Amino acid sequence: MLVRLLYVSQPTGPITTTVTTLILEKSVAYNKKENITGVLCQGSDLWIQVLEGERSQVNVLYARIMADRNHKNIELLSMEEITHRQFGQWSMALVYLSKDDPMVKMAHPEFDPYSASAKDAISILDELLKTGSPIVSNAS
Ligand SMILES: Cc1cc2nc3c(=O)[nH]c(=O)nc-3n(C[C@H](O)[C@H](O)[C@H](O)COP(=O)(O)O)c2cc1C
């Protein structure tokens, strides 16, 4: 059974390129092996991540991620059963969310992931992937 999980969190320290690169490297290796796909969105003081895959694999990964000291205030926004993957192309794509991004400002002036609906957050990630320049790690 396929599921899509969405959470938001805040980094415990500055998000340096080293931190991001390490997370991406680990994610690509692990997610490929476990057939997990998704997107990681990085803001100035937050991460939003979508994980898609078989339910038990997603649960195991989410538990690993929750135990990671690189972030805090990890809040599950949703976990839903899905029939197909929305972010199936990427083992983990990285996109940047800037509050000053004209697209985010115009389309979602009040966007606050901690209070946003999961549906809104996912559509923002989808738009960012289409309009931005994701750092892509292909699933295949
Ligand atoms: C915001 C964030 C997102 C992460 N996403 C993933 C991921 O998609 N896949 C993954 O394997 N690890 C991810 N990690 C890393 C895991 O939390 C954890 O550090 C890693 O799986 C541990 O690997 P290791 O035991 O081999 O060091 C993420 C970490 C953070 C902070």
The ligand as an ORCA input file, in Angstrom:
! r2SCAN-3c Opt
* xyz 0 1
  C      15.104     17.520      6.941
  C      15.742     16.166      6.804
  C      15.314     15.314      5.787
  C      15.890     14.053      5.628
  N      15.463     13.232      4.644
  C      15.980     11.993      4.512
  C      15.519     11.099      3.500
  O      14.637     11.409      2.690
  N      16.112      9.876      3.448
  C      17.111      9.485      4.293
  O      17.599      8.367      4.193
  N      17.563     10.326      5.247
  C      17.033     11.562      5.378
  N      17.502     12.391      6.354
  C      18.611     11.929      7.188
  C      18.102     11.050      8.315
  O      17.430     11.859      9.249
  C      19.252     10.351      9.037
  O      20.224     11.258      9.379
  C      19.889      9.309      8.189
  O      18.926      8.472      7.614
  C      20.821      8.490      9.077
  O      21.681      7.800      8.253
  P      22.977      7.102      8.896
  O      22.468      6.337     10.089
  O      23.475      6.265      7.796
  O      23.907      8.213      9.269
  C      16.931     13.651      6.512
  C      17.327     14.512      7.529
  C      16.759     15.755      7.680
  C      17.227     16.676      8.765
*
